[in-house]
Amino acid sequence: MKVQARFYEKLKDKVHCFLCPHNCVIEKEGFGKCRVRINEGGDLYVINYGEITSLALDPIEKKPLHYFRPGTFILSAGTFGCNFTCGFCQNYEISQSRPPSESLTKEQLVQIILKTDSNTGIAFTYNEPAIWYEYVYDCARLLKKTDGRYAVVLVTNGYISEEPLKELLPYVDAMNIDLKGFSDDFYKRLCGGRLKPVLRTIETAIQASCHVEITTLLVSGQNDTLAEVERIAGYLGAIDKDIPLHLSRYFPRYKFKSPPTDIGFMREAEKAARKHLNRVLLGNV
Ligand code: SF4
């Protein structure tokens, strides 16, 4: 469903979206980089409001969150679109194109959350929740108002501007934030973004007392060096040695054909990260 977007300003014959750090200036009838926000008649609209492409009850460890309500299950929902263009995307079918979707109002989604047995809350995941902002915000607020015991989780690339993030955080209990690499060059070349806004999101969420776990996908030939792992772990350790870091094994997907990350390297990476952090977990091994 298409609704008016938030976080934009009108320019002369364009609109400026400042929901995420891309700060797109969008021509009439044009889309922003995320391909879900369109300038129609000088106003900005989002086309994926309430559009669900995936809905499943997952173990919370699959998000991955290992230190937030462990052993529980969480209803997990995703839509389509992303503000990154990672060539190694593990969910490119929904992030980089538009598969069929079903519409659910915020009331309908909240009812499903409440009626699903053994469910601890809602995780906005599978594709990037930042560019689903209006729906995520509306559902999170309604859920908290209806029954505050249910958790709201975001699984995100962290590429969101400070103002919308701060407005959403009071309704978010936990986040798993991707820290894909530790250089602007990596973010620019492989994801179409920048590093600094992601670090700012991590720091802002932690300051707001949101439970934060971090995931780094170690991609063969791109960021699979001990120096890179140490840079990431060192940065996190300087904030809090107890921040959980998930080092995830890459498998060839989408545009990337290089072989899966070497298992021996994964073990070495875990050891290197443990010099700085108390909680390091390996994923996909
Ligand atoms: S949310 Fe979309 S349209 Fe807005 S700045 Fe980010 S990529 Fe551009």
Residues whose N, C-alpha, C, O or C-beta is under 5 A from the ligand:
A	BS01	SF4	C17 F18 L19 C20 H22 N23 C24 G32 K33 C34 R37 N83 I131
